[in-house]
Amino acid sequence: MKAPPAIFLSILLLATPTWARSRPVERAIKIMNESGRRVEIHWIHPDTGELVLQSTPDVLNGASFALNSFVGHSFEVNELVRVIIWDFV
């Protein structure tokens, strides 16, 4: 079975004051899941591209997820496929 395509979400805060650009600027963000499915949210490490799970374990449809981040951080949001286990007796 083919995995669903990833949904990419980038946090771009371009209106940062000049004095704040020299150091990381923390931001509180809230992500609303209106996809119709459960999702996982991963932070993308800027140097390695490694996906680091932020939502444990997932965010349900209609729920929100809050986290602290920094200007320029990028995230990947993946829809989770519903798994059905059949028991044949």
N, C-alpha and C positions, 0 to 999 in steps of 0.2 A: 504494500500500500504506500502510495506517495504521500509524503508529509505536506501539510498545508503551507503555502508561502508565508514567509515572515512579514510582519508589518513593521516598518521602521519608523521610529519616533526620535526626532532630534530636538534637543532643547537649545534654542538659539536665542540668546539675550543680547541683542546688539546695542541696546540703549544704555549700556553700562557707562557710568562717569569715567573720565580719563584717569582720575586718581585711583579708581578701583581696578583698572586693567592690569596693574603690576602685580597683583596678588589674587589668589582664588577668591571668588565671591560666592558665598553659599546662598542657596535659594531653597525655599520650601515649595515643593510641587505636589500636585494632586492629579492623578490620572483616573479618569472615569472610563469604565469598561461598558461600552454600548455596542459591542460587537455581536451579541447574541450567543456567545460561547465563553467558556473559561479561557483565561489567558495567563501566560507567565511573562514577567517583566525582567529583562536582563540589562545590566549596565555593560557597555562595550568599553573594555580597557583601551585607552588611546594608543598605547605603545604596542601591545601584543594582539589586539583584536579579540582577546578572550571574552566570552560571554559570562558574566557573573550574575547569578540569580539573585534578584532583589525581593521578589514576591515569594513568600513561603507559605504553602506550596503554590498557590495560584490565586487569581482574582476572579471571582464569579461574575457572570453577566449582571449588570445593574449595580455592581459594587464599585467603590472607589479605593484607590491605593495612594497613600501619602508617603513621601520620603523627602529627605534632605539631599540636595545635589549641589553641583557647582556649575557656574557659567561655562558653556562649551561641552558639557558631558553629553554623550549620546546613549540612547537606549534602543533595544530591540524588543518588540512585543510579539509573542508567538501564540496563535490560537491553539488550544489543546483539542485533540480529536477525542470524541467520546468512544470509550472502549466498552464493548459488550462481551461478557464471558458467557458462553453457552455450556451448560452441563447436560450431557446426554447420559441417560440412565438406561 
